[in-house]
Amino acid sequence: MAESMQGLHRTCRCAEVTKEMIGKEVVLMGWVQKARDKGGIIFVDLRDRSGIMQLIFENGSIDEEGFAKAGKLRSEFVIAVTGVVEERGGAVNKNLATGEIELRVKSLRVLSEAEVPPFPIEENSKTKDEIRLKYRYLDLRRPDLQKNIMLKSKVMMLTRQFFAKEGFLEIETPMLGKSTPEGARDYLVPSRVHPGHFYGLPQSPQLYKQLLMCSGYDRYIQIARCFRDEDLRADRQPEFTQIDMELSFVDVDDVIDVNERFLAYLFKEVLDIDVKLPIQRITWQEAMDRFGSDKPDMRFGMELHDVSDVVKNCGFSVFTSALENGGSVRGINAEGQGAMPRKKIDKLVEFAKGYGAKGLAYIAIAEDGTRKSSFAKFMTDEEMDALVAAMDGKAGDLLLFAADKKKLVYDVLGALRLELAKQMDLLDKNEYRFVWVTEFPLLEWSEEENRFTAMHHPFTMLMEEDLPLLDTDPGKVRAKAYDIVLNGNEIGGGSVRIHQDDIQERMFEALGFTKEAAHEQFGFLLDAFKYGVPPHAGLAYGLDRLVMLMAKVDSIRDVIAFPKVKDASCLMTQSPSRVSEEQLKELELEVRPEEVTE
């Protein structure tokens, strides 16, 4: 039978009790982790968000009724206890902050009884994700998840403190805005008052924060909720949180400077890690050439080697035909993997095919210097020697090659590099390697739309010296865009914005927008720019992804209180769900019945 608190007040949380409080009376409240009845004495582990305290119930220190109640305690009962802090009578538990002390209980109240939970409430749960997410309110009681959620709260608090000191104003922007689907799909919200019209939930506060710069607010910050209706991956959710900022009268270096100091502050305060400043910068082209990725993991080497010139006249047609078609031949050296079994190499070939490769060529160099290769018979010994030398190959190494269009070669070898690093155990979660990637291409060609699209967004400023290329060779124009990458994850990105009318107009032309189309989508921003707009730039972090890396977990679901699963549904609330005919009628909407196909 549940009891009330009846004026009882908690004096502290479980793990806030210290040795200095021995002999003092305290009131604790929380959940029963486990109970052990040893006959005349009962031990109970009491858990709250701070940790665990061992309680001891013994006849003489608690009345018979209280002792009888203690004997009926089960996992997840919610209780309140009053007792005296003592030194532990038994063995010290070095794994607990409270491992040297216990609480001798004088009175017990059972605030709430609990059914047996569908899975144990314990760290590193082996329970299937589907079950845990269905009962997320129980899953969130697990100490490791609580630690992640509290870490995220601390990051948000420190973020606000840092940027407030730097002169940023926290300003909220609307959730219900105009749908501007240049990028991912928008989530649409139908309007009851304006039938047939829809709001778009923000993919980011981009346009509003630029308007705030037009309005003279100078430095803006927001921890902003954002929404994207796109296919999900382990590190993506349909709704997520950004640390979003915009600054006036700045250029690239100014944005990078304040953000480097922010990251150094955050990692020192939260993890006691010193981030070495300045953070290394590499251009997008250098990142692609060296790592096959615009979000390179810098914790290990295994960089790409361009061997196109070495093999351009060789007898292996896979290499030469790729080059004749304007492609590239590149390789990576998996040092010390020369003895890898053929079956394992075949698995790497299949992995590469998953990224579009037709295959992988390889040279395995044994410890005695002898070589096994998938293509040696097509090349002379001199050509093979030159290729091994170009790859810095030595005894015991495995050399892997991809030959195709440049983009595909980058994709394949970039992914293969990471896969090998996992297999070779080169990824240390305790090491944090930051890098800025700068000078992204301004535009990328969309085969689907048969036009150039903005790699970031249509308001990204280009490198001034590339302005003539906007009309003659748009694909070569570099942007004043920058990403901050941590351990192979893009945690934030931004750019300097276009604030000059003539450049913005040329940008829209390069993207295939007519003046009318540009005004239809972005008219309010373009109008605002007529009334005096300062040079401005910004950046946004994916807060969930940043915290995921700080918490050393593999999915952003482990740092979000109530995440969605891969199909964007919530297993706990069973959303999305159908709504009543009355609601649809009010919105002047009609749901078409699903077509039944035979």
Secondary structure, 3 states (H helix, E strand, C coil): CCCCCCCCCCCCCHHHCCHHHCCCEEEEEEEEEEEEECCCEEEEEEEECCEEEEEEEEECCECHHHHHHHHCCCCCCEEEEEEEEEECCCCCCCCCCCCCEEEEEEEEEEEECCCCCCCCCCCCCCCCHHHHHHCHHHHCCCHHHHHHHHHHHHHHHHHHHHHHHCCCEECCCCCCECCCCCCCECCEEECCCCCCCEEECCCCCHHHHHHHHHCCCCEEEEEEEEECECCCCCCCCCEEEEEEEEEECCCHHHHHHHHHHHHHHHHHHHHCCCCCCCCCEEEHHHHHHHHCCCCCCCCCCCCCEECHHHHCCCCCHHHHHHHHCCCEEEEEEECCCCCCCHHHHHHHHHHHHCCCCCCCEEEEECCCCCEEECCHHHCCHHHHHHHHHHCCCCCCCEEEEEEECHHHHHHHHHHHHHHHHHHCCCCCCCCCCEEEEECCECEEEECCCCEEEECCCCCECECHHHCCHHHHCHHHCEECEEEEEECCEEEEEEEEECCCHHHHHHHHHHCCCCHHHHHHHHHHHHHHHHHCCCCEEEEEEEHHHHHHHHHCCCCHHHHCCCCCCCCCCECCCCECCCCCHHHHHHCCCCCCCCCCCC
